[in-house]
Amino acid sequence: MPVMSSDAFGLPDAGVVEGQVSRWAAADSGFGALLRTGLSTAEALARWGLQLLKANRFEDAALVLRSAVALAPCDPVRWTNCGMALDRTNSPGEAAVCFERSLALSRQQPDTWLLLGLVRKKQGDAAAAEAAYRTALEQEPTMAIAWQCLGLLKEEGRDYPAAIECFTECLKHGGASAAVLANLGKLYCDTGRFAEAQDAYGRAVELEAGNAHYRKMLRETWFLRDIMEGVAVEEATATAKESATPQDDFGDRGLCELFDRALALLSGFGHLEAAMRVGRKRLEFWPGDASTEYLLQAISGTTKLDRSPERFIVEHFDALAKRFDTHLVKELGYDIPAKLAAAVRASTPEGHLYDALDAGCGTGLCGPLLRPLARTLTGVDLSSRMLEGAAARDVYDTLACEELAGFLRRSPGGFDLMVAADVMIYFGDLAPIFDAAAGAIRTGGLLAFSTETGVEAGYRLKPSRHFAHAPDYVRAAAGEAFAQELCEETTIRLEANARVAGNLFLFRRR
Ligand SMILES: C[S@@+](CC[C@H](N)C(=O)[O-])C[C@H]1O[C@@H](n2cnc3c(N)ncnc32)[C@H](O)[C@@H]1O
C-alpha cells in the first residue's frame, strides 16, 4: 500500500484518504462491499482496519486505521484501535500516542489504560506502565488481567510481596489459570512461604495435570512444607516419591535435585535446623558430596575453615555455569561488575590502559566492562565450565583455569589492575590472597574487589556458605603493601528476598 502524507503524528490528509478509498475499494472486494452497505467512509475504514488486524495484517491495518482516524479524529475508539495496530507493527511510541489521544477524548476507558500500560512497559518505562495499570484498576477494580499485568511488572521489579498481592487479586476476580497459579507458587516459594506455595502449585496441577514443571514444583514445595512442619526427612522423601507419576521420571537424579533445592531454600531463609536435617540425610544417601559437607559446616557455625574448599568451588560453579548469568543478573539483580568497573574508571588517568586481571572471572561478566580499560586482559578461575562462558565473550587475551592465589604467585609483577568481583566471599582469611596479590600487582597498580558484611570483627562463614568480612579486618589484612582508596557500602544481590549488604574496596599497591 502507498505511503501517504502525514501530519506531525503521521495522520494522512483527509483529501488524500478520500482519493485512496476508491483505489482500495477496487483492490479489496471486502472493503468495497462494506462501502456499498452505505456506511460512512470513516466507519467502513474502521471496520476494514479491524478485519485486517484480526487477520494479522498489521502494517495494512495500521495504515487503514490511521486513515479512519484522519477522517474522524474525535472518536476515541478509533484512536485505540489504531494504537493496537501500531503496537503490533512494533511501533510502541506511536501506539502510546494513539492511546493517549484516545484517553484525552474519553478518560473512562480501562481497556485503553491497560493497553497504554502494556506499551509503556515495552518501552521500558515501568513507572508509567504502573500508573496506567493503576488507573485501569481505579476505573475497574475487578479487572483480573490488569491485576495480572501489574503483578508481572512488580515481579520483574523484584518486588515479590507486591507481586503476590496483585496475583492474589487477579485470582479473586476470576483470573485463575494454571499459569497465574504457578507464578504465584513461584513467588511464594521465592519469599520462603512454602505452605502457600504448595497450595498454589496444587491448584495449578489441578487445572493442568499434564504440566511436568508444575508437578515438579508441587513435589518440591510439598517436601519443603513437610520438613518445615517437622515431618521426618525419610517420610517426606517417601511422599515425594509416591506423588511422582511414571512420566515424571523421578529417579535418583530427581531426588538429589529435590534435596539440593530444599537445602538452598531452607538455609537461605534461615531455617537452619531443618536444613541440617535435610543435609544429613543427603549425605547418608550420597556420601562425600563436597557442597553438602561444606553447607553443613557453614550452617553449624563450628567450622575452622579459613576458605571455601576447592572441591566445593569447582562442583558448585561447574553445575551453575550454564544458568549463572540469567540467575545472578536477571533473577538476583547482581550488579557488582558495573560498580567495580565504575570505581576503577573513576581512579584511572585519561587514556591509561591496564594489564588487567579479572580474578575469579567466572563467566566473564566483568570482561566487557574492563576491556576498554585494558591493554591486556587476563581471566583466571577454578571452574572450567564458568570459563567456557568467559571464552564465549571473546574479550579476554588469556584465560587460565587455576586457583587464584597460586596463579598470582606465579605472575610476579604481571598486572597493574586486579578486579575480584564477588570472589573474596570464598576466602575467609584474606592475608594469603593479599600477600599473593602484592607480588602480582606492580607499584601504583589497583586492586578492586567486593566483600559481604555480616560480622563485627574479623571474618565469619555464614550459612549461605559465603564469608563475611569486617572492613577493619580487610584493611588490616591488606597490610603495608596496599593503601586504601575507597571503602563504600553497597548491596550485592538478592538472597532470601533481601539484598545482601557488602562493601566495595579499592586499594593501590604502594
Ligand atoms: C560469584 S562468582 C563471580 C564471577 C565473576 N567475578 C562475576 O562477577 O560474575 C565467583 C567465581 O570465583 C571463582 N573462584 C572462587 N574461588 C576461587 C579461587 N580460589 N580461585 C579461582 N577462582 C575462584 C568461582 O569459580 C566463580 O567463578
The ligand as an SDF file (V2000), in Angstrom:
LIG
                    3D

 27 29  0  0  0  0  0  0  0  0999 V2000
   30.2240  -15.4760   42.3420 C   0  0  0  0  0  0  0  0  0  0  0  0
   31.3010  -15.9200   41.0400 S   0  0  0  0  0  0  0  0  0  0  0  0
   31.7280  -14.3280   40.3920 C   0  0  0  0  0  0  0  0  0  0  0  0
   32.2390  -14.4080   38.9830 C   0  0  0  0  0  0  0  0  0  0  0  0
   32.6020  -13.0760   38.3420 C   0  0  0  0  0  0  0  0  0  0  0  0
   33.6650  -12.4240   39.0520 N   0  0  0  0  0  0  0  0  0  0  0  0
   31.3810  -12.1830   38.2610 C   0  0  0  0  0  0  0  0  0  0  0  0
   31.4020  -11.1070   38.8500 O   0  0  0  0  0  0  0  0  0  0  0  0
   30.4310  -12.5730   37.5810 O   0  0  0  0  0  0  0  0  0  0  0  0
   32.7820  -16.3770   41.9000 C   0  0  0  0  0  0  0  0  0  0  0  0
   33.8100  -17.0020   40.9690 C   0  0  0  0  0  0  0  0  0  0  0  0
   35.0370  -17.1040   41.6860 O   0  0  0  0  0  0  0  0  0  0  0  0
   35.6410  -18.3430   41.3560 C   0  0  0  0  0  0  0  0  0  0  0  0
   36.5490  -18.7110   42.4620 N   0  0  0  0  0  0  0  0  0  0  0  0
   36.2390  -18.8380   43.7680 C   0  0  0  0  0  0  0  0  0  0  0  0
   37.3220  -19.1450   44.4710 N   0  0  0  0  0  0  0  0  0  0  0  0
   38.3490  -19.2210   43.5940 C   0  0  0  0  0  0  0  0  0  0  0  0
   39.7290  -19.4900   43.7200 C   0  0  0  0  0  0  0  0  0  0  0  0
   40.2700  -19.7760   44.9000 N   0  0  0  0  0  0  0  0  0  0  0  0
   40.4940  -19.4700   42.6070 N   0  0  0  0  0  0  0  0  0  0  0  0
   39.9510  -19.1860   41.3970 C   0  0  0  0  0  0  0  0  0  0  0  0
   38.6440  -18.9180   41.2130 N   0  0  0  0  0  0  0  0  0  0  0  0
   37.8540  -18.9370   42.2990 C   0  0  0  0  0  0  0  0  0  0  0  0
   34.4690  -19.2890   41.1830 C   0  0  0  0  0  0  0  0  0  0  0  0
   34.8040  -20.4060   40.4280 O   0  0  0  0  0  0  0  0  0  0  0  0
   33.4590  -18.3880   40.4970 C   0  0  0  0  0  0  0  0  0  0  0  0
   33.5240  -18.4620   39.1040 O   0  0  0  0  0  0  0  0  0  0  0  0
  1  2  1  0
  2  3  1  0
  2 10  1  0
  3  4  1  0
  4  5  1  0
  5  6  1  0
  5  7  1  0
  7  8  2  0
  7  9  1  0
 10 11  1  0
 11 12  1  0
 11 26  1  0
 12 13  1  0
 13 14  1  0
 13 24  1  0
 14 15  1  0
 14 23  1  0
 15 16  2  0
 16 17  1  0
 17 18  1  0
 17 23  2  0
 18 19  1  0
 18 20  2  0
 20 21  1  0
 21 22  2  0
 22 23  1  0
 24 25  1  0
 24 26  1  0
 26 27  1  0
M  CHG  2   2   1   9  -1
M  END
$$$$
